[in-house]
Structures are given as structure tokens and as C-alpha cells.
Amino acid sequence: MEATVVFMFMKPTGDSFPGNCSISPGDRKANRAEAINGAAQSCISSYKDQNQNENIEKDESFEEKRFSMADWAPVLVGVVLFVLLSPGLLFSFPGHHRTLEFGGMKTNGKAIAVHSLIFFAAYTILILAVNLHITTG
């Protein structure tokens, strides 16, 4: 709301304002300050009305989504992959002394980067490409 008012006062030579607000030529010949004030008031009221209508629509869509089934696949796949691909827990690639170490419980920066890339690739394939869904309800 404040941005609309600031924008109007930054553009004193124009005759149109954002939204459904405008100054008619008759108003411009009268007192310019009154014309701008009237346009600002109408802009603010139309902005408030528009936001109230959007909030009502958002509340209705929220009620519809509240009772729909939740998709748990992204959460479960993310948790399982995070545990399995934690560097050093089951394996570490690259390891400290070998290329692939199993159960070393040690990690390094290279292993963290490689495991992050593997996680991203596996997560993307399972969620987006395979279109995996796990619903409840």
C-alpha cells in the first residue's frame, strides 16, 4: 500500500496510476493536490478490496487442500537418501586412503561434495523422472 502512494508522488506529470486509478483532465485543472489525494484514496481502497478478494480465494483453496491426501514421497525419499548417502556411514567415496571405503566413519570435503551430487541426482530421478508418490488417507 505504501509503495503505491510513493509511486504516485514520484510521477507528478503523469495522468494514470497503478491499478484502477486515474486523474481525469478536469481534476488536473482544479487543485492538483486534491486530485492526487483523491486518486491516492481510490487506489488504496481498490488495493484493499482486491487483497480481500484474493485472501478469500486463498482461504477457500486452503480448506480444499486441508482435506486432500498428502504426498509423503519427497519427505521419505529425502530422509532415506540422506541417511544412506551420509559420507562415512555406509561408505565414503572418495575415501581417505582408498577410492571407496566402507564403514570408515570418517569424511572429507571431496566426499561431502560427491555424496551431495549423488543425493541430488538420485532425489531428482526418483521424485521428478519416476514421478514417485506416497499418499496417506
Secondary structure, 3 states (H helix, E strand, C coil): CHHHHHHHHHCCCCCECCCCCECCHHHHHCCHHHHHHHHHHHHHHHHHHHHHHHHHHHHHHHHHHHCCCCECHHHHHHHHHHHHCCCCCCEECCCCCCCCEECCCCCCHHHHHHHHHHHHHHHHHHHHHCCCCCECC
